[in-house]
Amino acid sequence: MAQLLAPVFGLGTDGDLLISGDTTDSPIDSACTGTISTTSLSATNASFAAGQIIIIHQTKGASGTGNWELNQIASYSVGTITLRYPLVTGFVSGAQVMVVKQYRSFTVNSGINFYAKAYDGTVGGIMMFLIQGKMSIVGNLKLNGRGFRGGLEDTSGNDWGGKGGEGLAGVSGQGGWNGSTEAGGFPSGGGKGTSGGGTSAGGATGTNYTGGGGGGGDANSGNDEAAGGGGGGGHRYGGGGGGSGTDSAGAGGLGGASNSVGGGDGGGNGANVAGAASGSQSTNQSGVGGIGQNGAGLNGGGGGGGANALTQSDLSKIFMGGGGGAGGRYNSGVYGVAGGDGGNGGAIGIFYANTISFTGLVEFYGDNGTVRSAGGGGGAGGAGGSLFLRGNYVDVGSNRATGYGGSGGQPSHGGDGGYGSEGMCRIEANTIVGTTNPTFNQAIGGLSWQGKLGPSA
């Protein structure tokens, strides 16, 4: 990690930031690529300028996902940033660069909402400030649902599986549907991924009405490992896929029985874990699709949102929450055919301030999955994002910062969507007061990062 000459809490050159009315952050950002050990970054934004501090983040892509570093712009010409320091790692397609503002103070007033810029598949989903003095959140800092996007229902037919949520390797496989060869087909509940050329139907084929594992393919080699989200059930009533998976044993969880007692397991940044019990919240694991049983419950629910299981506890790699999978559509209009959409994952928030105080709410949780009809499968919840705080004195209050996974939609006749997984919180300070949900990982006193702006190398 490059060490910058500016103090760790910045120079205050952008003045005081006071949020007194509902506002959405509008950072200077761009997609980018760069080669390790060079000082050139391909990126385009007319507002880039010499002297700006920037964060570079591998948001998704074929390699290095979660890597981030800080640097400084030495100069900018159209399409190229010349960096002050050589890149510590390389950045490939799927990375983004954003200017980090340096404020004297940062305050969100009572009753006011300050929203992160939502991730659009290229940029967004990250908020980072350096604050020379105090960061005071009296109102609401809204990072929730601004990360990876949830899957949507597929309206091409009355019995299609829901689409997979977004994650590290793009969009994962779709839930299966009756007779399809494009979406995995019976009995395989997984479908083709859209992350860069994968063609596999999933890691497991399933039998009878049991759906297979989520589809998707590695952006380079076309195998399942990098992008396979957990597809929902199989025959006709497939649930949604999850987020992008990394289960080397099967590229996402196995599909559940869509007309029996289990929906499909959710994928999404899972690390060789299949997820928790159906319908319950999982911790740093992939969420699980809800019940889709005969009679009252016909559709497998959406797969769960992506987990943050790959995240290092010190957030030297940092991730948005994965999007939840959409619920499958019902093949009859008796209860309505529409499957619920998956919830978006939480965004990334990184704040360095001399003093930090939360008396309002800092929300980085995943959005809930939705219900769009009584008969369709419920959409799955998105996963919580990541919150990283550095300061001398940090008081986060009592669970004022929340990054839990979103809940799945629960239709009256279709299968329930799975829960998303909780996010990650890290605090580094000389004094830390308060609690967060999930519980923060901490480093207190004698910090190796003093004088640095990035994670310790």
Secondary structure, 3 states (H helix, E strand, C coil): CCCCCCCCCCCCCCCEEEECCCEECCCCEEEEEECCCCCEEECCCCCCCCCCEEEEEECCCCCCCCEEEEEEEEEEECCEEEECCCCCCCEEEEEEEEECEEECEEEECCCCEEECCCCCCCCCCEEEEEEEEEEEECCEEECCCCCCCCCCCCCCCCCCCCCCCEECCEECCCCCCCCCCCCCCCCCCCCCCCCCCCCCCCCCCCCCCECCCCCCCCCCCCCCCCCCCCCCCCCCCCCCCCCCCCCCCCCCCCCCECCCCCCCECCCCCCCCCCCCCCCCECCCCCECCCCCCCCCCCCCCCCCCCCCCCCCCCCECCCCCCCCCCCCCCCCCCCCCCCCCCCCCCEEEEEEEEEEECCEEECCCCCCCCCCCCCCCCCCCCCCEEEEEEEEEEEEEEEEECCCCCCCCCCCCCCCCCCECCEEEEEEEEEEEEEECCCEEEECCCCCCCCCCCCC
